[in-house]
Amino acid sequence: MHNMAYKTIGISEKAYEILSRRKRKKESFSSVIIRMDRELSKKKNILDFAGIWSKETAEDMLGIIESERERMEEESKERIKSWRA
C-alpha cells in the first residue's frame, strides 16, 4: 500500500459541482482530477490540423468566413443605427 500525501485545497461551489458530476461510483475526487487531466492532455492542438484541407477547400472556407464577417458587420451597423434612432 502507498503512503499517500494529502493536501487540502479550497474550491468554489461551481468547481465542486463539476467534479461531483464527473465523479464515477467508488472514484475519489483525486482520481477524477487525474482522469480529467489525462483526457485533456489527449486533446489535439489546433495546429495539428494545419494543412489537412486541400487548397481549394481552404480557399472556399476562407471565402465563407470573409462573407460571414461582412454580413455580421453590416448586421451590427444596422443594429447600432436602430438603437440610436
ZAMAR-532561 format. One record per residue (C-alpha): residue in one letter; z, x, y. Coordinates in Angstrom, 2 decimals, padded with zeros to 5 digits. Each point is the difference from the previous one (the first is absolute). Layout:
BEGIN
<selum residuo="a" zz="Z" xx="X" yy="Y"/>
...
//
This chain:
BEGIN
<selum residuo="m" zz="000.00" xx="000.00" yy="000.00"/>
<selum residuo="h" zz="-000.85" xx="001.23" yy="003.51"/>
<selum residuo="n" zz="002.53" xx="000.65" yy="002.69"/>
<selum residuo="m" zz="-001.58" xx="-002.03" yy="002.75"/>
<selum residuo="a" zz="000.84" xx="000.58" yy="003.65"/>
<selum residuo="y" zz="000.35" xx="-003.16" yy="002.05"/>
<selum residuo="k" zz="-000.69" xx="-000.53" yy="003.67"/>
<selum residuo="t" zz="000.87" xx="-003.06" yy="002.00"/>
<selum residuo="i" zz="-002.66" xx="-001.14" yy="002.45"/>
<selum residuo="g" zz="-000.21" xx="-002.84" yy="002.45"/>
<selum residuo="i" zz="-003.07" xx="-002.23" yy="-000.10"/>
<selum residuo="s" zz="-000.97" xx="-003.10" yy="001.92"/>
<selum residuo="e" zz="000.17" xx="-003.47" yy="-001.49"/>
<selum residuo="k" zz="-003.82" xx="-000.06" yy="-000.03"/>
<selum residuo="a" zz="-000.17" xx="003.28" yy="-001.96"/>
<selum residuo="y" zz="002.60" xx="-001.33" yy="-002.45"/>
<selum residuo="e" zz="-002.01" xx="-003.21" yy="-000.50"/>
<selum residuo="i" zz="-003.15" xx="002.03" yy="-000.69"/>
<selum residuo="l" zz="001.75" xx="002.22" yy="-002.53"/>
<selum residuo="s" zz="001.64" xx="-003.02" yy="-001.63"/>
<selum residuo="r" zz="-003.35" xx="-001.77" yy="-000.41"/>
<selum residuo="r" zz="-001.56" xx="003.10" yy="-001.56"/>
<selum residuo="k" zz="002.95" xx="000.70" yy="-002.28"/>
<selum residuo="r" zz="-000.62" xx="-000.69" yy="-003.67"/>
<selum residuo="k" zz="002.59" xx="-001.15" yy="-002.53"/>
<selum residuo="k" zz="002.45" xx="002.78" yy="-000.84"/>
<selum residuo="e" zz="-001.56" xx="002.29" yy="002.61"/>
<selum residuo="s" zz="002.18" xx="001.79" yy="002.54"/>
<selum residuo="f" zz="-000.88" xx="000.10" yy="003.67"/>
<selum residuo="s" zz="-000.48" xx="003.77" yy="-000.37"/>
<selum residuo="s" zz="-002.57" xx="-000.67" yy="-002.71"/>
<selum residuo="v" zz="-001.78" xx="-002.52" yy="002.23"/>
<selum residuo="i" zz="-000.28" xx="002.55" yy="002.81"/>
<selum residuo="i" zz="-001.25" xx="002.71" yy="-002.36"/>
<selum residuo="r" zz="-002.55" xx="-002.38" yy="-001.59"/>
<selum residuo="m" zz="-001.24" xx="-001.16" yy="003.41"/>
<selum residuo="d" zz="-000.38" xx="003.63" yy="001.10"/>
<selum residuo="r" zz="-002.06" xx="000.77" yy="-003.11"/>
<selum residuo="e" zz="-002.19" xx="-003.04" yy="000.59"/>
<selum residuo="l" zz="-000.56" xx="000.93" yy="003.65"/>
<selum residuo="s" zz="-000.81" xx="003.60" yy="-000.81"/>
<selum residuo="k" zz="-002.79" xx="-001.23" yy="-002.30"/>
<selum residuo="k" zz="-001.69" xx="-001.74" yy="002.94"/>
<selum residuo="k" zz="-003.25" xx="001.55" yy="001.13"/>
<selum residuo="n" zz="-000.45" xx="001.65" yy="003.34"/>
<selum residuo="i" zz="-002.75" xx="-001.73" yy="001.99"/>
<selum residuo="l" zz="-001.82" xx="003.33" yy="000.21"/>
<selum residuo="d" zz="-000.42" xx="-000.10" yy="-003.79"/>
<selum residuo="f" zz="-002.59" xx="-002.72" yy="000.59"/>
<selum residuo="a" zz="-002.08" xx="002.02" yy="002.46"/>
<selum residuo="g" zz="-003.61" xx="000.27" yy="-001.10"/>
<selum residuo="i" zz="000.01" xx="-002.66" yy="-002.74"/>
<selum residuo="w" zz="-002.39" xx="-002.32" yy="001.85"/>
<selum residuo="s" zz="-003.70" xx="000.69" yy="000.16"/>
<selum residuo="k" zz="-001.39" xx="000.84" yy="003.45"/>
<selum residuo="e" zz="-001.61" xx="-003.46" yy="000.21"/>
<selum residuo="t" zz="003.23" xx="-001.80" yy="-000.88"/>
<selum residuo="a" zz="001.97" xx="002.08" yy="002.49"/>
<selum residuo="e" zz="-002.53" xx="-000.78" yy="002.74"/>
<selum residuo="d" zz="000.12" xx="-003.72" yy="-000.88"/>
<selum residuo="m" zz="003.80" xx="000.02" yy="000.19"/>
<selum residuo="l" zz="-000.05" xx="001.86" yy="003.30"/>
<selum residuo="g" zz="-002.37" xx="-002.63" yy="001.39"/>
<selum residuo="i" zz="002.27" xx="-002.81" yy="-001.15"/>
<selum residuo="i" zz="003.06" xx="001.69" yy="001.49"/>
<selum residuo="e" zz="-001.73" xx="000.57" yy="003.34"/>
<selum residuo="s" zz="-001.26" xx="-003.57" yy="000.23"/>
<selum residuo="e" zz="003.46" xx="-001.36" yy="-000.87"/>
<selum residuo="r" zz="001.58" xx="002.20" yy="002.67"/>
<selum residuo="e" zz="-002.48" xx="-001.32" yy="002.56"/>
<selum residuo="r" zz="000.62" xx="-003.59" yy="-001.08"/>
<selum residuo="m" zz="003.76" xx="000.44" yy="000.18"/>
<selum residuo="e" zz="-000.24" xx="001.67" yy="003.41"/>
<selum residuo="e" zz="-002.05" xx="-002.91" yy="001.37"/>
<selum residuo="e" zz="002.41" xx="-002.48" yy="-001.55"/>
<selum residuo="s" zz="002.93" xx="001.80" yy="001.63"/>
<selum residuo="k" zz="-001.71" xx="-000.04" yy="003.39"/>
<selum residuo="e" zz="-000.58" xx="-003.75" yy="-000.33"/>
<selum residuo="r" zz="003.65" xx="-000.61" yy="-000.87"/>
<selum residuo="i" zz="001.16" xx="002.03" yy="002.98"/>
<selum residuo="k" zz="-002.32" xx="-002.00" yy="002.28"/>
<selum residuo="s" zz="001.38" xx="-003.28" yy="-001.37"/>
<selum residuo="w" zz="003.59" xx="001.17" yy="000.53"/>
<selum residuo="r" zz="-000.74" xx="000.91" yy="003.61"/>
<selum residuo="a" zz="-001.69" xx="-003.31" yy="000.70"/>
//
